[in-house]
Amino acid sequence: NTALEDTLSTDAAGIEDKSDYEFTHYYDPGATNDTIMGTLFGTKNPILFQILYADAGTETFEGIVMELIPQPIKFNENLMRKVVVHRTGSITFA
């Protein structure tokens, strides 16, 4: 006998499970950081992300760029967009 929950893949809440991660990305059109993010969005390949915190510590996880959402801008401000990354595994802290 096999229980149904043994055969279904599900996402559960928690740092070890899959989830979406969002951040604001500041960029200049055509600059390297703009081109890279657009390429990652287009290919949907999983990549390794590292988030470095100013007060110490690093989070590392693998994910896929799922959305690039332009954000409203005002005169004389940087261009920005919300980036949604679907995390495909656990986060490690260092």
HELIX and SHEET records of a PDB file:
HELIX    1   1 LEU A    4  ASP A    6  5                                   3    
HELIX    2   2 THR A   32  THR A   43  1                                  12    
SHEET    1   A 4 SER A  19  TYR A  27  0                                        
SHEET    2   A 4 LEU A  79  ARG A  87 -1                                        
SHEET    3   A 4 THR A  58  PRO A  70 -1                                        
SHEET    4   A 4 ILE A  47  LEU A  52 -1                                        
SHEET    1   B 4 SER A  19  TYR A  27  0                                        
SHEET    2   B 4 LEU A  79  ARG A  87 -1                                        
SHEET    3   B 4 THR A  58  PRO A  70 -1                                        
SHEET    4   B 4 THR A  92  PHE A  93 -1                                        
END                                                                             
